Amino acid sequence: MANVYETAASFYDALSGERFVYRAGREAGVTLLGLRRGDTVLDLGCGTGLNLALLVDAVGPSGTVIALDRSPAMLRMARNRVESNRWSTVRLFEADATTFAPAQVASELPTGERHVDAVFSSYAMSVFHDWHPAWDRMCELLRPGGRAGIVDMQLPTGIHRVFSPLARLAAAVGGADLDARPWTVIEREGVDVRSMSLSGGHIRAVAATIP
Ligand SMILES: C[S@@+](CC[C@H](N)C(=O)[O-])C[C@H]1O[C@@H](n2cnc3c(N)ncnc32)[C@H](O)[C@@H]1O
């Protein structure tokens, strides 16, 4: 299903429901992540880079954002965004999130560090064929006591279930598995867990410290 991102990368920002639905989730996720100035952060499955402004702003000029995606077309859009904003603190990395070598990603860090301070992923892990190997790699790259944040989607809950057909349509177009619920691993393994539900429960944003 990754090919949909190769063929539709140019239209992704316009067609992804960003303004009315999904932007609020990424904003909540980055806020819950609690980045500090100078932090290094990985954005896994970064797509066209819609998280980058928030992450670049949060880590400041002394921080670093590593944005990884396996789609060259999506990364081209991200690169355009980086260049037009002159973000010198962003490194783009083409790799499969479920098979990448954490040490190779760490070699992108300017400081010679082997770990990042935070890992983040929005609306991407539910698209991975299996998000568990990606989570293992995120943890390997994350320093002990670092922060992890996942924003993703499920069917709306409660009275908002009437919007389920729309959620199913969005998931089908993007190849997302609405039953994947990748944030649950943070709820299980993290401490100081913080979470938010948005859009009638359709979006979950969860962040925590990973011991
Ligand atoms: C729905 S988009 C989300 C993009 C971005 N995180 C956002 O919030 O807008 C899903 C992204 O996951 C990427 N992706 C899918 N499978 C992947 C994999 N196995 N490894 C890395 N990226 C993958 C796609 O190329 C696409 O850019």
The ligand as an ORCA input file, in Angstrom:
! r2SCAN-3c Opt
* xyz 0 1
  C      -0.437      8.735      6.305
  S       1.226      9.131      5.932
  C       1.675     10.056      7.416
  C       2.799     11.010      7.146
  C       3.126     11.963      8.287
  N       3.657     11.284      9.438
  C       1.945     12.815      8.676
  O       1.622     12.890      9.865
  O       1.374     13.464      7.790
  C       2.077      7.587      6.170
  C       3.549      7.650      5.786
  O       4.147      6.410      6.194
  C       5.097      6.052      5.210
  N       5.352      4.616      5.324
  C       4.501      3.585      5.105
  N       5.112      2.414      5.357
  C       6.376      2.720      5.750
  C       7.478      1.956      6.177
  N       7.430      0.616      6.252
  N       8.626      2.598      6.507
  C       8.700      3.945      6.452
  N       7.677      4.738      6.069
  C       6.530      4.129      5.725
  C       4.459      6.455      3.887
  O       5.411      6.577      2.862
  C       3.812      7.785      4.289
  O       4.687      8.848      4.063
*
